[in-house]
Amino acid sequence: MNKIAILYGSSGGNAESIARQVQDLFDGNADLYNVESVSTDEIRDYPYFILGTSTTGIGDLQDDWDGFLSTFARIDLSGKKVAIFALGDSASYSTSFAESMKVIYDEISDKTEIVGRVPDEGYTYDDSNAVIDGVWVGLPIDEDNEYDMTEERLANWVEALKKEFV
Ligand SMILES: Cc1cc2nc3c(=O)[nH]c(=O)nc-3n(C[C@H](O)[C@H](O)[C@H](O)COP(=O)(O)O)c2cc1C
């Protein structure tokens, strides 16, 4: 078992693809789980988590995460560190861009330390409740419109996380 668990929920494959890229950037030091089928016994002992979701509805959590989030939040997360990423479409859903990360954040932010927040620079959208004082509560990724930015965004994010996950 590594120290880092990446948990993802993905309806069409984009969040899964990003989760795999994040895993690769950790050079074999992170384990990958689909929340569609993971059990708490498999993950409760990890000190570090990366939670990835796509956004559905209007700012809603991906369906599998919707069923699993309250279970995840019952793990004792004190003393641990959690980073969040969310897929979104900043053109078609410009007023709820990547808001699914805020659903996760709201459920766990009083139980653990949230790391991997990123400044709201270089993103084009109208509104998102996942931005607090100009900083995202996690990493937004837009594979529908800004896929050419993804590689750099992931590299910068993982570099920052490596300093947290020691
Ligand atoms: C029905 C539906 C609703 C969506 N709602 C939002 C939304 O509110 N905000 C957003 O940023 N993206 C929204 N999206 C865009 C998806 O989050 C985006 O395409 C994502 O890359 C899909 O990831 P997946 O393939 O892992 O499911 C929506 C997509 C669909 C199909």
The ligand as an SDF file (V2000), in Angstrom:
LIG
                    3D

 31 33  0  0  0  0  0  0  0  0999 V2000
  -25.7670   16.2320  -17.8420 C   0  0  0  0  0  0  0  0  0  0  0  0
  -24.4780   16.9680  -17.6440 C   0  0  0  0  0  0  0  0  0  0  0  0
  -24.4190   17.9950  -16.7160 C   0  0  0  0  0  0  0  0  0  0  0  0
  -23.2240   18.7090  -16.5240 C   0  0  0  0  0  0  0  0  0  0  0  0
  -23.1880   19.7420  -15.6080 N   0  0  0  0  0  0  0  0  0  0  0  0
  -22.0330   20.4370  -15.4260 C   0  0  0  0  0  0  0  0  0  0  0  0
  -21.9830   21.5310  -14.5230 C   0  0  0  0  0  0  0  0  0  0  0  0
  -22.9450   21.8950  -13.8470 O   0  0  0  0  0  0  0  0  0  0  0  0
  -20.7830   22.1980  -14.4020 N   0  0  0  0  0  0  0  0  0  0  0  0
  -19.6760   21.8620  -15.1230 C   0  0  0  0  0  0  0  0  0  0  0  0
  -18.6390   22.5060  -14.9800 O   0  0  0  0  0  0  0  0  0  0  0  0
  -19.7030   20.8140  -16.0050 N   0  0  0  0  0  0  0  0  0  0  0  0
  -20.8460   20.1070  -16.1780 C   0  0  0  0  0  0  0  0  0  0  0  0
  -20.8750   19.0470  -17.0590 N   0  0  0  0  0  0  0  0  0  0  0  0
  -19.6660   18.7390  -17.8340 C   0  0  0  0  0  0  0  0  0  0  0  0
  -18.8970   17.5260  -17.3120 C   0  0  0  0  0  0  0  0  0  0  0  0
  -18.5510   17.6630  -15.9370 O   0  0  0  0  0  0  0  0  0  0  0  0
  -17.6120   17.3520  -18.1280 C   0  0  0  0  0  0  0  0  0  0  0  0
  -17.9490   17.0870  -19.4800 O   0  0  0  0  0  0  0  0  0  0  0  0
  -16.6830   16.2690  -17.6220 C   0  0  0  0  0  0  0  0  0  0  0  0
  -15.4820   16.2820  -18.3530 O   0  0  0  0  0  0  0  0  0  0  0  0
  -17.2850   14.8710  -17.6890 C   0  0  0  0  0  0  0  0  0  0  0  0
  -16.4230   13.9810  -17.0210 O   0  0  0  0  0  0  0  0  0  0  0  0
  -16.6550   12.3830  -17.0030 P   0  0  0  0  0  0  0  0  0  0  0  0
  -16.4390   11.9160  -18.4210 O   0  0  0  0  0  0  0  0  0  0  0  0
  -15.6440   11.8580  -16.0560 O   0  0  0  0  0  0  0  0  0  0  0  0
  -18.0450   12.1420  -16.5100 O   0  0  0  0  0  0  0  0  0  0  0  0
  -22.0630   18.3500  -17.2590 C   0  0  0  0  0  0  0  0  0  0  0  0
  -22.1400   17.3050  -18.1970 C   0  0  0  0  0  0  0  0  0  0  0  0
  -23.3170   16.6240  -18.3850 C   0  0  0  0  0  0  0  0  0  0  0  0
  -23.3640   15.5060  -19.4070 C   0  0  0  0  0  0  0  0  0  0  0  0
  1  2  1  0
  2  3  1  0
  2 30  2  0
  3  4  2  0
  4  5  1  0
  4 28  1  0
  5  6  2  0
  6  7  1  0
  6 13  1  0
  7  8  2  0
  7  9  1  0
  9 10  1  0
 10 11  2  0
 10 12  1  0
 12 13  2  0
 13 14  1  0
 14 15  1  0
 14 28  1  0
 15 16  1  0
 16 17  1  0
 16 18  1  0
 18 19  1  0
 18 20  1  0
 20 21  1  0
 20 22  1  0
 22 23  1  0
 23 24  1  0
 24 25  2  0
 24 26  1  0
 24 27  1  0
 28 29  2  0
 29 30  1  0
 30 31  1  0
M  END
$$$$
